[in-house]
Amino acid sequence: MKKVKLTQVKSGIDRPLRQKRTLEALKLGRIGKIAEATLTPQVEGMIAKVSHLITVEEL
């Protein structure tokens, strides 16, 4: 499986609760925080939901 590096670049403040919970599920929560994830279909869907708040890099 591929691994990706996720970095939060925008705040979750004033976002719908669903997007805030998605950031938490991706182990993010504040600007500048970095997390690694295995690229599964579920993670791809979560990335799509908050793509405007994060950047994604392949490892």
PyMOL Python script that loads the backbone (N, CA, C, O; Angstrom):
from pymol import cmd

cmd.read_pdbstr("""\
ATOM      1  N   MET A   1       0.829  -1.189   0.000  1.00  0.00           N
ATOM      2  CA  MET A   1       0.000   0.000   0.000  1.00  0.00           C
ATOM      3  C   MET A   1       0.872   1.252   0.000  1.00  0.00           C
ATOM      4  O   MET A   1       1.956   1.266   0.583  1.00  0.00           O
ATOM      5  N   LYS A   2       0.396   2.282  -0.648  1.00  0.00           N
ATOM      6  CA  LYS A   2       1.102   3.554  -0.666  1.00  0.00           C
ATOM      7  C   LYS A   2       0.912   4.279   0.655  1.00  0.00           C
ATOM      8  O   LYS A   2      -0.098   4.108   1.337  1.00  0.00           O
ATOM      9  N   LYS A   3       1.896   5.087   1.001  1.00  0.00           N
ATOM     10  CA  LYS A   3       1.803   5.938   2.180  1.00  0.00           C
ATOM     11  C   LYS A   3       1.765   7.381   1.691  1.00  0.00           C
ATOM     12  O   LYS A   3       2.378   7.718   0.678  1.00  0.00           O
ATOM     13  N   VAL A   4       1.044   8.226   2.415  1.00  0.00           N
ATOM     14  CA  VAL A   4       0.989   9.643   2.087  1.00  0.00           C
ATOM     15  C   VAL A   4       1.263  10.458   3.347  1.00  0.00           C
ATOM     16  O   VAL A   4       0.995  10.027   4.468  1.00  0.00           O
ATOM     17  N   LYS A   5       1.805  11.650   3.119  1.00  0.00           N
ATOM     18  CA  LYS A   5       2.052  12.595   4.208  1.00  0.00           C
ATOM     19  C   LYS A   5       1.020  13.707   4.086  1.00  0.00           C
ATOM     20  O   LYS A   5       0.910  14.348   3.041  1.00  0.00           O
ATOM     21  N   LEU A   6       0.270  13.932   5.150  1.00  0.00           N
ATOM     22  CA  LEU A   6      -0.785  14.942   5.165  1.00  0.00           C
ATOM     23  C   LEU A   6      -0.337  16.094   6.053  1.00  0.00           C
ATOM     24  O   LEU A   6       0.143  15.880   7.167  1.00  0.00           O
ATOM     25  N   THR A   7      -0.495  17.313   5.559  1.00  0.00           N
ATOM     26  CA  THR A   7      -0.156  18.499   6.325  1.00  0.00           C
ATOM     27  C   THR A   7      -1.348  19.433   6.319  1.00  0.00           C
ATOM     28  O   THR A   7      -1.878  19.763   5.258  1.00  0.00           O
ATOM     29  N   GLN A   8      -1.770  19.858   7.492  1.00  0.00           N
ATOM     30  CA  GLN A   8      -2.889  20.801   7.564  1.00  0.00           C
ATOM     31  C   GLN A   8      -2.355  22.204   7.310  1.00  0.00           C
ATOM     32  O   GLN A   8      -1.409  22.646   7.961  1.00  0.00           O
ATOM     33  N   VAL A   9      -2.979  22.910   6.341  1.00  0.00           N
ATOM     34  CA  VAL A   9      -2.526  24.247   5.973  1.00  0.00           C
ATOM     35  C   VAL A   9      -3.565  25.326   6.256  1.00  0.00           C
ATOM     36  O   VAL A   9      -3.242  26.514   6.223  1.00  0.00           O
ATOM     37  N   LYS A  10      -4.802  24.936   6.532  1.00  0.00           N
ATOM     38  CA  LYS A  10      -5.850  25.894   6.875  1.00  0.00           C
ATOM     39  C   LYS A  10      -6.568  25.425   8.130  1.00  0.00           C
ATOM     40  O   LYS A  10      -6.569  24.236   8.451  1.00  0.00           O
ATOM     41  N   SER A  11      -7.169  26.358   8.827  1.00  0.00           N
ATOM     42  CA  SER A  11      -7.829  26.082  10.087  1.00  0.00           C
ATOM     43  C   SER A  11      -9.171  25.371   9.894  1.00  0.00           C
ATOM     44  O   SER A  11      -9.835  25.518   8.868  1.00  0.00           O
ATOM     45  N   GLY A  12      -9.544  24.599  10.909  1.00  0.00           N
ATOM     46  CA  GLY A  12     -10.842  23.944  10.916  1.00  0.00           C
ATOM     47  C   GLY A  12     -11.927  24.797  11.566  1.00  0.00           C
ATOM     48  O   GLY A  12     -13.086  24.388  11.637  1.00  0.00           O
ATOM     49  N   ILE A  13     -11.546  25.984  12.039  1.00  0.00           N
ATOM     50  CA  ILE A  13     -12.520  26.877  12.674  1.00  0.00           C
ATOM     51  C   ILE A  13     -13.521  27.342  11.622  1.00  0.00           C
ATOM     52  O   ILE A  13     -13.151  27.594  10.475  1.00  0.00           O
ATOM     53  N   ASP A  14     -14.767  27.453  12.005  1.00  0.00           N
ATOM     54  CA  ASP A  14     -15.875  27.858  11.128  1.00  0.00           C
ATOM     55  C   ASP A  14     -16.101  26.866   9.986  1.00  0.00           C
ATOM     56  O   ASP A  14     -16.578  27.246   8.917  1.00  0.00           O
ATOM     57  N   ARG A  15     -15.767  25.623  10.208  1.00  0.00           N
ATOM     58  CA  ARG A  15     -16.039  24.556   9.237  1.00  0.00           C
ATOM     59  C   ARG A  15     -17.150  23.691   9.798  1.00  0.00           C
ATOM     60  O   ARG A  15     -17.356  23.662  11.012  1.00  0.00           O
ATOM     61  N   PRO A  16     -17.872  22.982   8.933  1.00  0.00           N
ATOM     62  CA  PRO A  16     -18.916  22.071   9.429  1.00  0.00           C
ATOM     63  C   PRO A  16     -18.319  21.001  10.349  1.00  0.00           C
ATOM     64  O   PRO A  16     -17.159  20.616  10.200  1.00  0.00           O
ATOM     65  N   LEU A  17     -19.117  20.536  11.285  1.00  0.00           N
ATOM     66  CA  LEU A  17     -18.668  19.533  12.245  1.00  0.00           C
ATOM     67  C   LEU A  17     -18.114  18.292  11.538  1.00  0.00           C
ATOM     68  O   LEU A  17     -17.157  17.680  12.010  1.00  0.00           O
ATOM     69  N   ARG A  18     -18.710  17.931  10.425  1.00  0.00           N
ATOM     70  CA  ARG A  18     -18.263  16.751   9.681  1.00  0.00           C
ATOM     71  C   ARG A  18     -16.803  16.897   9.223  1.00  0.00           C
ATOM     72  O   ARG A  18     -16.033  15.939   9.278  1.00  0.00           O
ATOM     73  N   GLN A  19     -16.431  18.104   8.772  1.00  0.00           N
ATOM     74  CA  GLN A  19     -15.050  18.337   8.346  1.00  0.00           C
ATOM     75  C   GLN A  19     -14.102  18.350   9.538  1.00  0.00           C
ATOM     76  O   GLN A  19     -12.974  17.869   9.429  1.00  0.00           O
ATOM     77  N   LYS A  20     -14.537  18.889  10.672  1.00  0.00           N
ATOM     78  CA  LYS A  20     -13.707  18.884  11.876  1.00  0.00           C
ATOM     79  C   LYS A  20     -13.435  17.455  12.323  1.00  0.00           C
ATOM     80  O   LYS A  20     -12.307  17.114  12.679  1.00  0.00           O
ATOM     81  N   ARG A  21     -14.468  16.621  12.305  1.00  0.00           N
ATOM     82  CA  ARG A  21     -14.304  15.223  12.712  1.00  0.00           C
ATOM     83  C   ARG A  21     -13.404  14.460  11.731  1.00  0.00           C
ATOM     84  O   ARG A  21     -12.654  13.570  12.134  1.00  0.00           O
ATOM     85  N   THR A  22     -13.485  14.813  10.447  1.00  0.00           N
ATOM     86  CA  THR A  22     -12.628  14.173   9.451  1.00  0.00           C
ATOM     87  C   THR A  22     -11.166  14.527   9.702  1.00  0.00           C
ATOM     88  O   THR A  22     -10.296  13.663   9.590  1.00  0.00           O
ATOM     89  N   LEU A  23     -10.883  15.778  10.039  1.00  0.00           N
ATOM     90  CA  LEU A  23      -9.512  16.172  10.383  1.00  0.00           C
ATOM     91  C   LEU A  23      -9.021  15.381  11.592  1.00  0.00           C
ATOM     92  O   LEU A  23      -7.881  14.917  11.605  1.00  0.00           O
ATOM     93  N   GLU A  24      -9.862  15.225  12.597  1.00  0.00           N
ATOM     94  CA  GLU A  24      -9.485  14.448  13.770  1.00  0.00           C
ATOM     95  C   GLU A  24      -9.192  12.995  13.401  1.00  0.00           C
ATOM     96  O   GLU A  24      -8.246  12.399  13.916  1.00  0.00           O
ATOM     97  N   ALA A  25      -9.998  12.430  12.516  1.00  0.00           N
ATOM     98  CA  ALA A  25      -9.809  11.040  12.097  1.00  0.00           C
ATOM     99  C   ALA A  25      -8.501  10.860  11.336  1.00  0.00           C
ATOM    100  O   ALA A  25      -7.897   9.787  11.368  1.00  0.00           O
ATOM    101  N   LEU A  26      -8.066  11.916  10.650  1.00  0.00           N
ATOM    102  CA  LEU A  26      -6.792  11.881   9.923  1.00  0.00           C
ATOM    103  C   LEU A  26      -5.617  12.235  10.829  1.00  0.00           C
ATOM    104  O   LEU A  26      -4.486  12.344  10.356  1.00  0.00           O
ATOM    105  N   LYS A  27      -5.870  12.416  12.118  1.00  0.00           N
ATOM    106  CA  LYS A  27      -4.860  12.762  13.120  1.00  0.00           C
ATOM    107  C   LYS A  27      -4.274  14.155  12.888  1.00  0.00           C
ATOM    108  O   LYS A  27      -3.093  14.400  13.130  1.00  0.00           O
ATOM    109  N   LEU A  28      -5.126  15.052  12.416  1.00  0.00           N
ATOM    110  CA  LEU A  28      -4.758  16.451  12.252  1.00  0.00           C
ATOM    111  C   LEU A  28      -5.611  17.268  13.210  1.00  0.00           C
ATOM    112  O   LEU A  28      -6.445  16.702  13.917  1.00  0.00           O
ATOM    113  N   GLY A  29      -5.428  18.565  13.251  1.00  0.00           N
ATOM    114  CA  GLY A  29      -6.252  19.353  14.150  1.00  0.00           C
ATOM    115  C   GLY A  29      -5.785  20.786  14.295  1.00  0.00           C
ATOM    116  O   GLY A  29      -6.531  21.645  14.764  1.00  0.00           O
ATOM    117  N   ARG A  30      -4.548  21.045  13.892  1.00  0.00           N
ATOM    118  CA  ARG A  30      -4.083  22.425  13.932  1.00  0.00           C
ATOM    119  C   ARG A  30      -3.165  22.675  12.743  1.00  0.00           C
ATOM    120  O   ARG A  30      -2.596  21.745  12.172  1.00  0.00           O
ATOM    121  N   ILE A  31      -3.034  23.920  12.390  1.00  0.00           N
ATOM    122  CA  ILE A  31      -2.227  24.286  11.225  1.00  0.00           C
ATOM    123  C   ILE A  31      -0.781  23.862  11.459  1.00  0.00           C
ATOM    124  O   ILE A  31      -0.216  24.086  12.530  1.00  0.00           O
ATOM    125  N   GLY A  32      -0.199  23.248  10.442  1.00  0.00           N
ATOM    126  CA  GLY A  32       1.188  22.819  10.513  1.00  0.00           C
ATOM    127  C   GLY A  32       1.384  21.399  11.001  1.00  0.00           C
ATOM    128  O   GLY A  32       2.494  20.872  10.922  1.00  0.00           O
ATOM    129  N   LYS A  33       0.352  20.775  11.494  1.00  0.00           N
ATOM    130  CA  LYS A  33       0.478  19.400  11.984  1.00  0.00           C
ATOM    131  C   LYS A  33       0.621  18.449  10.798  1.00  0.00           C
ATOM    132  O   LYS A  33      -0.035  18.612   9.769  1.00  0.00           O
ATOM    133  N   ILE A  34       1.485  17.459  10.963  1.00  0.00           N
ATOM    134  CA  ILE A  34       1.777  16.500   9.892  1.00  0.00           C
ATOM    135  C   ILE A  34       1.409  15.103  10.366  1.00  0.00           C
ATOM    136  O   ILE A  34       1.675  14.737  11.511  1.00  0.00           O
ATOM    137  N   ALA A  35       0.800  14.330   9.485  1.00  0.00           N
ATOM    138  CA  ALA A  35       0.443  12.942   9.798  1.00  0.00           C
ATOM    139  C   ALA A  35       0.718  12.082   8.575  1.00  0.00           C
ATOM    140  O   ALA A  35       0.660  12.555   7.440  1.00  0.00           O
ATOM    141  N   GLU A  36       1.019  10.811   8.821  1.00  0.00           N
ATOM    142  CA  GLU A  36       1.193   9.847   7.740  1.00  0.00           C
ATOM    143  C   GLU A  36       0.009   8.894   7.756  1.00  0.00           C
ATOM    144  O   GLU A  36      -0.520   8.555   8.814  1.00  0.00           O
ATOM    145  N   ALA A  37      -0.396   8.469   6.567  1.00  0.00           N
ATOM    146  CA  ALA A  37      -1.518   7.538   6.464  1.00  0.00           C
ATOM    147  C   ALA A  37      -1.282   6.585   5.300  1.00  0.00           C
ATOM    148  O   ALA A  37      -0.642   6.936   4.309  1.00  0.00           O
ATOM    149  N   THR A  38      -1.805   5.391   5.437  1.00  0.00           N
ATOM    150  CA  THR A  38      -1.798   4.426   4.342  1.00  0.00           C
ATOM    151  C   THR A  38      -2.960   4.776   3.431  1.00  0.00           C
ATOM    152  O   THR A  38      -4.072   5.015   3.901  1.00  0.00           O
ATOM    153  N   LEU A  39      -2.708   4.806   2.145  1.00  0.00           N
ATOM    154  CA  LEU A  39      -3.720   5.248   1.182  1.00  0.00           C
ATOM    155  C   LEU A  39      -4.692   4.111   0.872  1.00  0.00           C
ATOM    156  O   LEU A  39      -4.442   3.287  -0.008  1.00  0.00           O
ATOM    157  N   THR A  40      -5.792   4.080   1.600  1.00  0.00           N
ATOM    158  CA  THR A  40      -6.871   3.128   1.365  1.00  0.00           C
ATOM    159  C   THR A  40      -8.042   3.898   0.756  1.00  0.00           C
ATOM    160  O   THR A  40      -8.030   5.129   0.766  1.00  0.00           O
ATOM    161  N   PRO A  41      -9.037   3.215   0.234  1.00  0.00           N
ATOM    162  CA  PRO A  41     -10.201   3.932  -0.307  1.00  0.00           C
ATOM    163  C   PRO A  41     -10.886   4.819   0.739  1.00  0.00           C
ATOM    164  O   PRO A  41     -11.396   5.890   0.409  1.00  0.00           O
ATOM    165  N   GLN A  42     -10.897   4.375   1.989  1.00  0.00           N
ATOM    166  CA  GLN A  42     -11.524   5.169   3.044  1.00  0.00           C
ATOM    167  C   GLN A  42     -10.750   6.454   3.289  1.00  0.00           C
ATOM    168  O   GLN A  42     -11.346   7.521   3.432  1.00  0.00           O
ATOM    169  N   VAL A  43      -9.431   6.358   3.337  1.00  0.00           N
ATOM    170  CA  VAL A  43      -8.591   7.544   3.557  1.00  0.00           C
ATOM    171  C   VAL A  43      -8.676   8.476   2.354  1.00  0.00           C
ATOM    172  O   VAL A  43      -8.687   9.696   2.520  1.00  0.00           O
ATOM    173  N   GLU A  44      -8.735   7.925   1.157  1.00  0.00           N
ATOM    174  CA  GLU A  44      -8.885   8.756  -0.038  1.00  0.00           C
ATOM    175  C   GLU A  44     -10.163   9.581   0.034  1.00  0.00           C
ATOM    176  O   GLU A  44     -10.169  10.751  -0.350  1.00  0.00           O
ATOM    177  N   GLY A  45     -11.244   8.982   0.523  1.00  0.00           N
ATOM    178  CA  GLY A  45     -12.503   9.697   0.660  1.00  0.00           C
ATOM    179  C   GLY A  45     -12.414  10.810   1.691  1.00  0.00           C
ATOM    180  O   GLY A  45     -12.956  11.896   1.485  1.00  0.00           O
ATOM    181  N   MET A  46     -11.729  10.543   2.804  1.00  0.00           N
ATOM    182  CA  MET A  46     -11.561  11.576   3.826  1.00  0.00           C
ATOM    183  C   MET A  46     -10.712  12.728   3.304  1.00  0.00           C
ATOM    184  O   MET A  46     -10.996  13.894   3.578  1.00  0.00           O
ATOM    185  N   ILE A  47      -9.667  12.394   2.549  1.00  0.00           N
ATOM    186  CA  ILE A  47      -8.817  13.431   1.958  1.00  0.00           C
ATOM    187  C   ILE A  47      -9.634  14.296   1.007  1.00  0.00           C
ATOM    188  O   ILE A  47      -9.460  15.515   0.977  1.00  0.00           O
ATOM    189  N   ALA A  48     -10.514  13.688   0.236  1.00  0.00           N
ATOM    190  CA  ALA A  48     -11.347  14.444  -0.699  1.00  0.00           C
ATOM    191  C   ALA A  48     -12.275  15.407   0.035  1.00  0.00           C
ATOM    192  O   ALA A  48     -12.544  16.501  -0.462  1.00  0.00           O
ATOM    193  N   LYS A  49     -12.768  15.016   1.213  1.00  0.00           N
ATOM    194  CA  LYS A  49     -13.697  15.859   1.977  1.00  0.00           C
ATOM    195  C   LYS A  49     -13.028  17.113   2.536  1.00  0.00           C
ATOM    196  O   LYS A  49     -13.675  18.149   2.685  1.00  0.00           O
ATOM    197  N   VAL A  50     -11.735  17.021   2.845  1.00  0.00           N
ATOM    198  CA  VAL A  50     -11.040  18.165   3.451  1.00  0.00           C
ATOM    199  C   VAL A  50      -9.840  18.615   2.613  1.00  0.00           C
ATOM    200  O   VAL A  50      -8.889  19.187   3.144  1.00  0.00           O
ATOM    201  N   SER A  51      -9.887  18.356   1.311  1.00  0.00           N
ATOM    202  CA  SER A  51      -8.751  18.671   0.447  1.00  0.00           C
ATOM    203  C   SER A  51      -8.413  20.153   0.425  1.00  0.00           C
ATOM    204  O   SER A  51      -7.273  20.526   0.146  1.00  0.00           O
ATOM    205  N   HIS A  52      -9.393  21.002   0.718  1.00  0.00           N
ATOM    206  CA  HIS A  52      -9.156  22.440   0.732  1.00  0.00           C
ATOM    207  C   HIS A  52      -8.447  22.898   2.015  1.00  0.00           C
ATOM    208  O   HIS A  52      -8.049  24.059   2.121  1.00  0.00           O
ATOM    209  N   LEU A  53      -8.290  21.999   2.976  1.00  0.00           N
ATOM    210  CA  LEU A  53      -7.647  22.334   4.251  1.00  0.00           C
ATOM    211  C   LEU A  53      -6.270  21.709   4.409  1.00  0.00           C
ATOM    212  O   LEU A  53      -5.520  22.083   5.311  1.00  0.00           O
ATOM    213  N   ILE A  54      -5.926  20.751   3.536  1.00  0.00           N
ATOM    214  CA  ILE A  54      -4.685  20.013   3.708  1.00  0.00           C
ATOM    215  C   ILE A  54      -3.900  19.942   2.399  1.00  0.00           C
ATOM    216  O   ILE A  54      -4.427  20.218   1.321  1.00  0.00           O
ATOM    217  N   THR A  55      -2.621  19.564   2.523  1.00  0.00           N
ATOM    218  CA  THR A  55      -1.824  19.212   1.348  1.00  0.00           C
ATOM    219  C   THR A  55      -1.433  17.746   1.508  1.00  0.00           C
ATOM    220  O   THR A  55      -1.289  17.243   2.622  1.00  0.00           O
ATOM    221  N   VAL A  56      -1.264  17.072   0.371  1.00  0.00           N
ATOM    222  CA  VAL A  56      -0.966  15.648   0.367  1.00  0.00           C
ATOM    223  C   VAL A  56       0.300  15.421  -0.453  1.00  0.00           C
ATOM    224  O   VAL A  56       0.425  15.917  -1.573  1.00  0.00           O
ATOM    225  N   GLU A  57       1.246  14.658   0.123  1.00  0.00           N
ATOM    226  CA  GLU A  57       2.469  14.283  -0.577  1.00  0.00           C
ATOM    227  C   GLU A  57       2.627  12.771  -0.504  1.00  0.00           C
ATOM    228  O   GLU A  57       2.394  12.166   0.542  1.00  0.00           O
ATOM    229  N   GLU A  58       3.020  12.168  -1.609  1.00  0.00           N
ATOM    230  CA  GLU A  58       3.273  10.734  -1.608  1.00  0.00           C
ATOM    231  C   GLU A  58       4.646  10.465  -1.010  1.00  0.00           C
ATOM    232  O   GLU A  58       5.586  11.234  -1.213  1.00  0.00           O
ATOM    233  N   LEU A  59       4.752   9.368  -0.273  1.00  0.00           N
ATOM    234  CA  LEU A  59       6.052   8.981   0.305  1.00  0.00           C
ATOM    235  C   LEU A  59       6.680   7.881  -0.490  1.00  0.00           C
ATOM    236  O   LEU A  59       7.774   7.426  -0.157  1.00  0.00           O
TER     237      LEU A  59
END
""", "prot")
cmd.dss("prot")
cmd.show_as("cartoon", "prot")
cmd.util.cbc("prot")
cmd.orient("prot")
